[in-house]
Amino acid sequence: MLGNDRSHGLWELSAPPPPHTAQLTEELTCDVVVIGAGYTGLSAALHLVRGGVNVCVLEAHEIGFGASGRNSGLVNAGMWMMPDVLVATLGATYGKRLINLLGEAPRDVFALVAQYRMECEADHRGTYHLAVGESGLSQLRERVAQWQRLGAKVELLDADQTAKRTGALGYKGSIFDTRAGTIQPLAYARGLARAALKEGAKIFTSSKVDSFERVGTGWSVKTELGRVRANWLVVSTDAYSLGPTMLIRNEEVLLPYFQISTYPLSDNLRKSILPNGGGTWDTKTVLSGFRLDNAGRLIVGSVGALESTGVHIHRAWARRHIRRIFPQLDEVEFETEWYGKIGMTSDHLPRLHTFGPNSVGISGYNGRGIAPGTVMGREIANLIIGKTDLAGMPLPVSKVTIPAFRSVREKYYEIGAQIAHLPIGRA
């Protein structure tokens, strides 16, 4: 995308083309202006126009340019942290509200896909959280126990069951989450945009916001060649925030994550890997995961950036990792490679911010953007339409806070990932 083969890789190669959009070159007036055409902004726009609200979306680059078009495509339920910790962090009211919302969020994603017939390789056949070593298995036992107490349809598999279901060797067990699944992430972002346009939203790309300000009882949002005046402002940018929304990016520590895909595997090899569908990730600190796409390409990913010395180190790790867990894939050729950045907040939970009267934004999904971003966009729409108020939102309003030593920690993540991915590393 934008001439960079390592920005969106396989997803841009295999996604249907985006809907036609253009740069904003005029002055418009609407009910709501949304900054950012990722999952949250596009979902908010779609649900707003379905509620009879006039919406304009402004995107600095292209639809799905940020993490929405670069991620691994796992449609997960919940957040990274265990349910009990989430409730302890947010308190009983917000904690239970967020757990209930996100526990069923994958279902809502796949329902939207079906309703609008989105071509995005949607596969609602679960995910596998893989245990590395006894410590990883112990962690998964506690995680599955907490989810099962809440009635979630999750199952703890032993090592043999895990090997049979995933085809991968060396894992002590796994959690199989029937609520979850996989998707082609860039294709899904484009599908949301196409649906929003069909319902009546206006989407402008190559329209970076230079400023937004409160003028009278509304908002004035300026781009290079245009302006939008609106009653409501939605800020739906995240790790790739620019200009006046950079405060959102600065609230997060950015974690690099890369992915590498093979060419399509033969039918025999393809049947030996995740024969029942799904995607995976593991319990390591420098985590990794794998999945297949509809064409039978194996996609592996882990922490790290494909730049400078990281290109050779991470690529070599991917080859060794594939050989280790899938001995039948002794010789594979890579077709695409790409990487992006995950916005991590201090407590690994999203943030709900306001920027003045009639303004709202939710960001900081910590690598769980597909399902949470979709339902959070819907909740933003419900707030604006009047179906709820700020006190009824799934998150409390919080102030933007900048983490200490942010830039140092970001460099540490990449250095640590490269060390872990060397042949003498433990990743």
N, C-alpha and C positions, 0 to 999 in steps of 0.2 A: 504494500500500500504506500502511495506517495513515493514509489521507486525504491522501497526498502524491502528486499526479499526476506529479511530476518525480523520483520515486524509482525506479520500475520501468517506467514508460511503456508501450511497445508490448508488452513481455513479459508484464505483468500483464493487458493488454487481450486478448491472444491465447492465453494458457496455459490448459490445462484447470484446473478448480478444484483446490485442494489437498485431500489426504485429511483426513478429520476428525481433529482433535487437540483437546486440552483443556489447561488449566492444571494444573500439579501442585499438589494441595491435601492431600497426605497424606505419610506416611513410608513409603518403599519400601526394599527391599533387593534388590540385583542383583549380578551378577558384575562388570559394567563400567558406569560412568557416563560419558557423552560430553557435553561442553559444546559446543554449536554445531551447528545443523542446516544446514550448507552441504555442499559436495561431499565434503570430507574426513570430516567427522563422520558423514554419512549413509552413505558408502561403508564406513567402518569398522564402523558398526552393522550394515549389510547383511551384510558378510562375517563378522562375529562371530557373528550369529545363525545363519548358514548353517553355522558350525562348532560349533553347539550351545551357544553362550554366551548367557547372559541379559543383555540390554542395555537401558539407559534413556538416552534422549537428551533434553537440556534446552536449549531455545531461548528466548532472551530475547524475541523478537518473533514472527515467522512463518517458516515453512520458506523458505529461500532469501532471507531478508531482506537479507543483506549482499551482497558482490560476486557471490555465486553467482546472484543474481537480477537483476543489473544489467549484467553484462558484455556484450561484443559477440557472444558465441556462437561464437567460432572455436575449434575443437577441434584445437589445434596439437600437433605433435611437438617434443620438446626444450624448451630454455629460450631466453631472449633471446640469451644470449651464444653465440659460436661454439663448436663442440665442442672445438677445441684449447685455447681459453681456459678452458673448464670443467674440463678435465683438469688444466691447469696450476694452477688455483685449488684444486681438491679433492684433487689427487694422483691417481696412476694407478688405485689400487684403487677409491676412491669415485667418481672421475670417470667411469671406464668403466662402473661399475655403474649410475650415474645416467643416462648416455647410453643404455645398453641398455634401461633401464626406461622412460624417457620417449619414446624413439624409437618404441616400439610401444604407447604409452599410448592414442592415439586408437582403435586397433583394439579395445582392451579396453572403452573407452566404448561404441562402437557394438555390441559383443557384448552388453553388459549391456542396452542399449536393446532389442535384438532379443529377448533371452531373456525380458524382462519386458514386452515389447510396450508400451513407454513411448510415449505420444503427445507427441513433443517435436521434430517436424520435423527428425529426424536425416538428414543428407545427407553421405555419405562419398565426396565427389567432389573432394577436394583443396582447397588454398588457394594464393593467389598473393601472394608478397612482392614488392612493386612498387619498381622502381628509379627514384628521382628524380635526374636528372642523371647525368653521367659518374661522379661520386664514388659515387653510390648503386649504379650498375652494377658498379663495381670492388669494392665491398663484397660484393655478391651473388655475384660470380665466386668470391671467396675462400670465402664461406660454402658455396656449392654444392660446391666442390672438397673441402672438409673433410668434408661429409656423404657425398659419393660415395665417398671413401676408406674410409668406414665401412660402405659397402654400402647406404646409404639410397636409396630410390626418389624422388629429386628431380631436376628437370630445369631447366636455364637456358634461358629463352625470350628471343628477341630482341624488339625493339620492335614489329615487325609481328605476330609471334605473340601477344605480350601484348595488343595492341589487339584482335586477333581473338577471343582467349579471354575477355577481360574486357569488351570494348566500350568501354573507357576510353581517352581520348586523352592524350598527353603523357608517357608513361612510356618510359624507355629500355630496359626489359626487365623480367624477373621470374623468381623461382624458383617453379616449380610443384611442390608437395609432395603426392604422391599418398597419403601416409599420413594426411593431415589431412582436415578437413571442417568443417561447421557444424552448429549445433543451436539450439533455442530454450532458452536457458539456465535460465530460471525453470521452464519445463515439465520440463526434465531433473532439476532439484533436486526438484521435486514427484514426479517419477517414481521417483527413488531412495528418497524417503521412503515412497511407496506400496509399493515392493518390500520395504523393510525391515520395514514394518508387516505385510505379508503373511507374511513369514518368521518373525514373532514378536517383533520389537523393540517397545519402548514409546517413543513420542515425545510430549513435552510442550512446548507452545508458550506464549507469554506467561509464561514461567517463568525470569526473569533470575536468574542465580546471584549470591547476595550474598556467599558465602564458601565456600571449601573448605579442609579441613584433614585432616591425618593423625591418625586416632584408632585407637590400638592397631595392628593389622596391616592396617587398611583405610583408606578415605577416607569422610569425611562432607561432603556437598555440600548447602548450604542455599539455598533460594529463599525468596521472601516468605511463601509459605503451605505449604511442604513441605520435605522433606529426603530425600536418597537416600544410603544407605550401600552401598559397593561395595568390591570387592577392588582394582579398577583404576580409574584416572582418565585420561580422554583429553581433552585441551584442543585443540579444533579450531576456535578462533576466529581471526580475522585482523585486517584493517583496521578492522572494526566491533566490536572487542572492548570489553567493558564490565566494570566492577567489578574483581574480583580478576584478571581476565585482561587488564587494560589494559596490563600490561607487554609483551604481545605487540604491541599497537598502537603503543606507544611505541618499539619497536625499529625501526619502519618509518617512512620518509618517505612520506606519502600524496600520490599524484599524482592530481589530478582528471581524469575522462574523461567526456565527454558523448556522447550519441547523439540523432539526430533522424531520424524516419521520415516518408516521404511517405504519402499515401493509396495504395491499390493502383493500380499503373500499368495502362494498357491492354495487351492481349496483344501488340500490335506493339512497343510500347516495352519491355515486359518481355523480349521475345526478343532485344533489342539489348544487354542487360546481363547479363553472366555466363551466356551461353546454356547452358553445360555445368555450371552450379552452382558452388559454392565461395564463399569469402570472401577479402577482401584486407586488407592493411595496407602502408604504405610505409616508405621508409628515412629520412624526415625526422626531425630531432630532435623537433620538435613533430609527431608522426606523426598520420596519419589513415588511415581505411579505409572500405570500403563492402561491402555485401552485400545480398541480397534475402531476404525471408521467403517462406513458402509461398504467401501471398496476393498476392505481387508488389509488396510495398512495398519501396522503396529505403531502406536505412538507412545513414546516413553518421555517422561519429564522429571525434572528435579530442580532444586534451588540452584541458581547461578545465572550469569549473563553471558551470552554468546558474543563477547567482544574481547579484544586484546588477547591475553594468554588464556582466557576462559574458553575460547573457541575450541582449541585443541584439547584442553583438559576435559571439558564436559563432553565433547564428542567421543573421546576415547573411553570415558566412563560409560557412556550410553552403550557402546559396543560390548564392553566387558559385562555390563549389567544384564543385557539381553542374553548373552551366552550363558551366564550363570543361572538365570531363572528359567530360560528356555533353551536347553542344550540342543534341541532339534534345529535351532536357528543359528548354526555355527557360522554361516556366512550370510550376512545381510547387507544390502546396499541402502543408504539413506537417500531419500528423495527431497525432503524439506527440513529446515531447522529454523526456529524462531524463538523469541523470548519477549517477556514483558515484565511489568512491575506490579506487585501486590501491595496495596496500602494497608499497613498494619497499625492499629490503634493501640494505646497503652494497655488496655484491658481486653483486647481482641473482640470488642463489641462495636457495632455501628454507632454512629452519632446522628442525632437529630438536632439541627441548628435552625435558628431564625436569624434574619438579617435586617429586621425592622418589621413594621406592620405589614401584614399580608405577604409574608415571605417565609419560605421553608426549604430545607434541604436535608437529605439523608445520605450519608457516605460512610466509608470505612467498613467494608464487608469482609476484610481479612481473608480474602481468597474464597469467599462463599457468595459470589455476586449474582449468579443466574437466578436461583429461586428467590433469595431474599430481595434482590433488586427488583424483581417483577412484582412481588407482593407489596414492597414498600412504596413503589410507584402508585399502586392502586390505593394504598392508605393515604398517600399525599392527595390524590384525587378526591377521596372521601372527605378529607379535611376541608378542601377548598369548596366542594359542592355543599358542605354543611351536614354530611351524614355523621360526623364526629367533630370533636374539638381537640385542642392540643392536649388536654388532660386525658383524652381517650386514645391517644396515639400509642403505638407499641413500644415507644421509647420516650424517656423523659427528655425535655429540652436541655441541652448542655452548651456551655461556652466553648469556643475554639481555644484549645490549649496546645502549645508547642512543646513536644517532648525534649528532654535534655539530651544533648550529644547526638542529635538526630543524624547529622551527616557522618559522624564517626561510626555510628552503628550500621549505617547503610554500607559503608566500605567494609566493615567487619563481616557482614553477611556474605559478601562476594568472596572475600579472602578465605573465610571459613569453608565456603562451599568448594572452592578450588582445592583446598587442602584435603577435604573429605573425599573429593573425587579423584585424587591421585591414586596410583596403584597401591600405595602403602596406606591409604586412608581407610576409613571404616564405613563409609556410606554405601 
